[in-house]
Amino acid sequence: ALVQFLLVKDQAKVPVQRSEMVKVIIREYKDECLDIINRANNKLECAFGYQLKEIDTQNHAYIIINKLGYPT
């Protein structure tokens, strides 16, 4: 569900905050938040060639980057 949420947010070209991921998708698993985000990042890399990158370490904002070099 998190991968799908991130892909939709990427289409809108807006950064996603970790708090938004927790509130909207992760909810009751917030203690495993970082592990879930890392697993979602692995799926994005394997399936789509994308990488989830933290662009703001204070606000924990993330964007998706195309690792293959093709335009998105």
C-alpha positions as a Markdown table, in Angstrom:
| # | Residue | x | y | z |
|---|---|---|---|---|
| 1 | Ala | 0.0 | 0.0 | 0.0 |
| 2 | Leu | 2.9 | 2.4 | 0.8 |
| 3 | Val | 4.5 | 1.8 | -2.7 |
| 4 | Gln | 1.2 | 2.7 | -4.4 |
| 5 | Phe | 0.8 | 5.7 | -2.2 |
| 6 | Leu | 4.3 | 6.9 | -3.0 |
| 7 | Leu | 3.8 | 6.4 | -6.8 |
| 8 | Val | 0.6 | 8.5 | -6.7 |
| 9 | Lys | 2.4 | 11.2 | -4.7 |
| 10 | Asp | 5.2 | 11.1 | -7.3 |
| 11 | Gln | 2.8 | 11.8 | -10.1 |
| 12 | Ala | 1.7 | 15.0 | -8.4 |
| 13 | Lys | 5.4 | 15.9 | -8.0 |
| 14 | Val | 5.1 | 16.7 | -4.3 |
| 15 | Pro | 7.5 | 15.6 | -1.6 |
| 16 | Val | 6.0 | 13.1 | 0.9 |
| 17 | Gln | 6.6 | 13.6 | 4.6 |
| 18 | Arg | 7.2 | 10.6 | 6.9 |
| 19 | Ser | 4.5 | 11.8 | 9.2 |
| 20 | Glu | 2.0 | 11.7 | 6.3 |
| 21 | Met | 3.1 | 8.1 | 5.4 |
| 22 | Val | 2.6 | 7.1 | 9.0 |
| 23 | Lys | -0.8 | 8.9 | 9.3 |
| 24 | Val | -2.2 | 7.7 | 6.0 |
| 25 | Ile | -0.7 | 4.3 | 5.4 |
| 26 | Ile | 1.3 | 2.8 | 8.2 |
| 27 | Arg | -0.9 | 3.8 | 11.2 |
| 28 | Glu | -0.8 | 0.9 | 13.7 |
| 29 | Tyr | 2.7 | -0.1 | 12.6 |
| 30 | Lys | 4.4 | 3.2 | 13.3 |
| 31 | Asp | 7.0 | 1.5 | 15.5 |
| 32 | Glu | 8.2 | -0.3 | 12.4 |
| 33 | Cys | 8.0 | 2.8 | 10.3 |
| 34 | Leu | 11.6 | 2.9 | 9.1 |
| 35 | Asp | 11.6 | -0.8 | 8.2 |
| 36 | Ile | 8.4 | -0.5 | 6.2 |
| 37 | Ile | 9.8 | 2.6 | 4.4 |
| 38 | Asn | 13.0 | 0.6 | 3.6 |
| 39 | Arg | 11.0 | -2.3 | 2.3 |
| 40 | Ala | 8.9 | 0.0 | 0.1 |
| 41 | Asn | 12.1 | 1.5 | -1.2 |
| 42 | Asn | 13.4 | -1.9 | -2.1 |
| 43 | Lys | 10.2 | -2.7 | -4.0 |
| 44 | Leu | 10.4 | 0.6 | -5.8 |
| 45 | Glu | 14.0 | -0.2 | -6.9 |
| 46 | Cys | 13.3 | -3.7 | -8.0 |
| 47 | Ala | 10.0 | -3.2 | -9.8 |
| 48 | Phe | 10.4 | 0.3 | -11.2 |
| 49 | Gly | 14.0 | 1.4 | -11.0 |
| 50 | Tyr | 13.1 | 4.2 | -8.6 |
| 51 | Gln | 14.7 | 5.2 | -5.3 |
| 52 | Leu | 13.0 | 6.9 | -2.4 |
| 53 | Lys | 15.3 | 9.7 | -1.3 |
| 54 | Glu | 15.1 | 11.8 | 1.9 |
| 55 | Ile | 15.5 | 15.4 | 0.8 |
| 56 | Asp | 14.9 | 17.1 | 4.1 |
| 57 | Thr | 16.3 | 15.4 | 7.2 |
| 58 | Gln | 14.6 | 17.8 | 9.7 |
| 59 | Asn | 11.1 | 17.4 | 8.3 |
| 60 | His | 11.7 | 13.9 | 6.9 |
| 61 | Ala | 10.5 | 14.7 | 3.4 |
| 62 | Tyr | 11.0 | 12.2 | 0.6 |
| 63 | Ile | 10.9 | 12.2 | -3.2 |
| 64 | Ile | 11.1 | 9.4 | -5.8 |
| 65 | Ile | 14.1 | 9.5 | -8.1 |
| 66 | Asn | 14.4 | 7.5 | -11.3 |
| 67 | Lys | 17.7 | 5.5 | -11.0 |
| 68 | Leu | 17.6 | 4.3 | -14.6 |
| 69 | Gly | 18.0 | 7.8 | -16.0 |
| 70 | Tyr | 14.9 | 7.7 | -18.2 |
| 71 | Pro | 12.4 | 10.6 | -17.9 |
| 72 | Thr | 9.5 | 9.8 | -15.6 |
